[in-house]
């Protein structure tokens, strides 16, 4: 139990850290957005899509951590029920042995023995640690709906839900103008490697050096070019010229 609680405490601390980073990135995104809406021309322009992608990445990470916390919480819940059931079963057997030994010595029956022999610890534990004792009826109905299980939800259903709950997908497509999967030279030997070029609606060319599509795995670009502060012909290759002149 202590190990599970330590892991939950660790992930809660990680959640606070990510939330702090998320607030910082969201504040920066809103600031860049307001500058664009107000038509202010700052000394250094910053791309809106870049900050949105970083905000999305932080949110995706936060959701993942919440799922991990859900997994650990469900495991702790199950373990506590198991340990408490074993504890009560040990007490039940201990009292029965005591009262039987008492009868052998003093010849007096104990009325509690028949009750103890029919007592089922699991049933009693469920009354104060089971789903209906911890969760509201509306929460149970929601979990039942999300897990597509016609039967009343079990602790396993809760665990599945907490580990796999869905959130509304983020959408950054309205800020994309063109997306290209290309290769570019890299390093002294000029070896070629996969990368993504993204032309945004606010005239930035973003370069993602990793092979993964930034639309599927949101992240900030590795480099960027402000196309409003240069021309397509200025130190640009033919692909940048194409992007810059394409409608």
C-alpha positions as CSV (number, residue, x, y, z in Angstrom):
1,X,0.0,0.0,0.0
2,X,2.8,2.4,0.9
3,X,4.5,1.8,-2.5
4,X,1.2,2.6,-4.3
5,X,0.7,5.7,-2.2
6,X,4.3,6.9,-2.9
7,X,3.7,6.5,-6.7
8,X,0.5,8.4,-6.5
9,X,2.2,11.2,-4.6
10,X,4.9,11.3,-7.2
11,X,2.5,11.6,-10.1
12,X,0.5,14.3,-8.2
13,X,3.8,16.3,-7.9
14,X,4.4,15.8,-11.6
15,X,0.9,17.0,-12.3
16,X,1.5,20.2,-10.4
17,X,4.7,20.8,-12.4
18,X,3.0,20.2,-15.7
19,X,0.1,22.4,-14.8
20,X,2.5,25.2,-14.0
21,X,4.3,24.8,-17.3
22,X,0.9,24.6,-19.1
23,X,-0.3,27.9,-17.5
24,X,2.9,29.6,-18.6
25,X,2.6,28.3,-22.2
26,X,-1.2,29.1,-22.3
27,X,-0.5,32.6,-21.1
28,X,2.2,33.1,-23.8
29,X,-0.2,31.7,-26.5
30,X,-3.0,34.2,-25.4
31,X,-0.5,37.0,-25.4
32,X,0.7,36.2,-29.0
33,X,-3.0,35.8,-30.0
34,X,-4.0,39.2,-28.6
35,X,-1.1,40.9,-30.3
36,X,-2.3,39.5,-33.6
37,X,-5.9,40.4,-33.0
38,X,-5.1,44.0,-32.0
39,X,-2.9,44.4,-35.1
40,X,0.2,45.5,-33.0
41,X,3.5,45.1,-34.7
42,X,6.0,43.9,-32.1
43,X,9.8,44.1,-32.5
44,X,10.0,40.4,-32.8
45,X,7.0,38.4,-34.2
46,X,6.2,35.0,-32.7
47,X,4.3,32.3,-34.4
48,X,0.8,31.5,-33.0
49,X,0.8,27.9,-34.2
50,X,4.1,27.2,-32.5
51,X,2.8,28.2,-29.1
52,X,-0.5,26.4,-29.7
53,X,1.4,23.2,-30.5
54,X,3.4,23.5,-27.3
55,X,0.2,24.2,-25.4
56,X,-1.4,21.1,-26.9
57,X,1.7,19.0,-26.1
58,X,1.5,20.1,-22.5
59,X,-2.2,19.3,-22.3
60,X,-1.6,15.8,-23.9
61,X,1.1,15.2,-21.3
62,X,-1.2,16.3,-18.5
63,X,-3.9,13.9,-19.7
64,X,-1.4,11.0,-19.8
65,X,-0.3,11.8,-16.2
66,X,-4.0,11.9,-15.0
67,X,-4.4,8.5,-16.6
68,X,-1.4,7.1,-14.7
69,X,-2.8,8.6,-11.5
70,X,-6.1,6.9,-12.2
71,X,-4.3,3.6,-12.8
72,X,-2.4,3.9,-9.5
73,X,-5.5,5.0,-7.6
74,X,-7.6,2.1,-8.8
75,X,-4.7,-0.3,-7.9
76,X,-4.5,1.3,-4.4
77,X,-8.3,1.0,-4.0
78,X,-8.3,-2.6,-4.9
79,X,-5.4,-3.3,-2.6
80,X,-7.0,-1.6,0.3
81,X,-10.2,-3.6,-0.1
82,X,-8.1,-6.8,-0.3
83,X,-6.1,-5.9,2.8
84,X,-9.1,-4.9,4.8
85,X,-10.9,-8.1,3.9
86,X,-8.0,-10.1,5.0
87,X,-7.7,-8.1,8.3
88,X,-11.4,-8.7,9.1
89,X,-11.2,-12.4,8.2
90,X,-8.2,-12.7,10.6
91,X,-10.2,-11.0,13.3
92,X,-13.2,-13.2,12.7
93,X,-11.2,-16.4,13.0
94,X,-9.3,-15.1,16.0
95,X,-12.5,-14.3,17.9
96,X,-14.1,-17.7,17.0
97,X,-11.0,-19.5,18.3
98,X,-11.0,-17.4,21.5
99,X,-14.7,-18.0,22.3
100,X,-14.4,-21.7,21.6
101,X,-11.4,-22.0,23.9
102,X,-13.3,-19.9,26.5
103,X,-16.1,-22.5,26.3
104,X,-13.7,-25.4,26.8
105,X,-12.3,-23.8,29.9
106,X,-15.3,-22.2,31.5
107,X,-18.1,-24.2,29.9
108,X,-20.0,-21.1,28.8
109,X,-21.4,-20.6,25.3
110,X,-20.9,-17.3,23.6
111,X,-23.8,-16.0,21.5
112,X,-21.4,-14.2,19.1
113,X,-19.9,-17.5,17.8
114,X,-22.8,-18.4,15.4
115,X,-22.9,-14.8,14.1
116,X,-19.1,-14.8,13.6
117,X,-19.3,-18.1,11.7
118,X,-21.8,-16.7,9.2
119,X,-20.2,-13.3,8.9
120,X,-18.7,-12.6,5.5
121,X,-15.9,-9.9,5.6
122,X,-16.1,-9.2,1.9
123,X,-19.7,-8.1,2.1
124,X,-19.1,-5.8,5.0
125,X,-16.0,-4.3,3.4
126,X,-18.0,-3.5,0.2
127,X,-20.5,-1.5,2.3
128,X,-17.9,1.2,3.2
129,X,-15.2,0.7,0.6
130,X,-17.1,-0.5,-2.5
131,X,-18.1,1.6,-5.5
132,X,-21.5,2.6,-4.2
133,X,-20.0,3.9,-0.9
134,X,-17.3,6.0,-2.6
135,X,-18.9,7.2,-5.9
136,X,-22.1,9.1,-6.6
137,X,-24.9,7.4,-8.6
138,X,-24.3,9.9,-11.5
139,X,-20.6,9.0,-11.5
140,X,-21.4,5.3,-11.7
141,X,-23.9,5.9,-14.6
142,X,-21.2,7.9,-16.4
143,X,-18.6,5.2,-16.1
144,X,-21.2,2.6,-17.2
145,X,-21.9,4.6,-20.3
146,X,-18.2,5.3,-21.1
147,X,-17.2,1.6,-20.7
148,X,-20.2,0.4,-22.7
149,X,-21.0,-2.2,-20.1
150,X,-24.8,-2.9,-19.6
151,X,-24.1,-4.3,-16.1
152,X,-23.4,-2.2,-13.0
153,X,-19.8,-1.1,-13.1
154,X,-17.2,-3.0,-11.1
155,X,-13.9,-1.8,-9.7
156,X,-12.2,-3.2,-12.9
157,X,-14.5,-1.1,-15.0
158,X,-13.5,2.0,-13.0
159,X,-9.8,1.1,-13.5
160,X,-10.4,0.7,-17.3
161,X,-12.2,4.1,-17.4
162,X,-9.5,5.9,-15.4
163,X,-6.7,4.5,-17.6
164,X,-8.4,5.2,-20.9
165,X,-10.7,8.2,-20.5
166,X,-11.0,10.3,-23.6
167,X,-10.8,14.1,-23.9
168,X,-12.0,16.2,-26.8
169,X,-9.3,16.3,-29.5
170,X,-7.4,19.5,-29.9
171,X,-7.6,21.2,-33.3
172,X,-4.9,23.3,-34.8
173,X,-5.8,22.8,-38.4
174,X,-7.2,26.3,-38.8
175,X,-3.7,27.7,-38.4
176,X,-2.1,25.5,-41.1
177,X,-1.8,26.7,-44.7
178,X,0.5,24.1,-46.2
179,X,2.2,21.0,-44.8
180,X,5.1,19.1,-46.5
181,X,7.0,16.0,-45.6
182,X,10.4,16.4,-47.1
183,X,14.2,15.8,-46.6
184,X,16.8,18.4,-46.0
185,X,20.6,18.3,-45.8
186,X,22.1,18.2,-42.3
187,X,25.6,18.5,-40.9
188,X,29.0,18.9,-42.4
189,X,28.6,15.8,-44.6
190,X,25.3,17.1,-45.9
191,X,23.4,13.9,-45.2
192,X,19.7,14.1,-45.8
193,X,17.0,13.3,-43.2
194,X,13.3,13.5,-43.0
195,X,11.6,16.6,-41.7
196,X,8.3,18.5,-41.9
197,X,7.7,22.0,-43.2
198,X,4.6,23.8,-42.2
199,X,3.5,27.1,-43.6
200,X,1.2,28.9,-41.2
201,X,-1.6,31.4,-41.8
202,X,0.4,34.2,-40.1
203,X,3.3,33.8,-42.6
204,X,5.8,31.6,-40.7
205,X,7.7,28.6,-42.0
206,X,8.1,26.1,-39.3
207,X,10.7,23.3,-39.6
208,X,10.3,20.0,-37.6
209,X,13.4,17.9,-37.8
210,X,11.8,14.7,-36.5
211,X,10.2,12.2,-38.8
212,X,6.9,12.2,-36.9
213,X,4.0,14.3,-38.3
214,X,3.6,17.3,-36.0
215,X,-0.1,17.2,-36.5
216,X,-0.2,13.7,-34.9
217,X,2.4,14.5,-32.2
218,X,2.1,18.2,-31.4
219,X,5.3,19.9,-30.4
220,X,7.2,23.2,-31.0
221,X,9.2,23.4,-34.2
222,X,12.9,23.0,-34.2
223,X,13.4,26.2,-36.1
224,X,11.3,28.8,-37.9
225,X,11.5,31.6,-40.5
226,X,9.4,34.7,-40.4
227,X,8.4,35.2,-44.0
228,X,7.2,38.7,-43.5
229,X,10.7,39.9,-42.7
230,X,12.4,38.4,-45.7
231,X,11.7,37.5,-49.3
232,X,11.5,34.0,-50.7
233,X,14.6,34.6,-52.7
234,X,16.7,35.7,-49.7
235,X,18.9,32.7,-48.7
236,X,16.1,30.3,-49.5
237,X,16.0,27.1,-51.4
238,X,13.6,26.3,-54.2
239,X,11.1,24.6,-51.8
240,X,10.8,27.7,-49.7
241,X,10.3,29.8,-52.8
242,X,7.5,27.4,-53.8
243,X,5.8,27.7,-50.4
244,X,6.1,31.4,-50.3
245,X,4.6,32.0,-53.7
246,X,1.9,29.3,-53.5
247,X,-1.6,30.5,-52.8
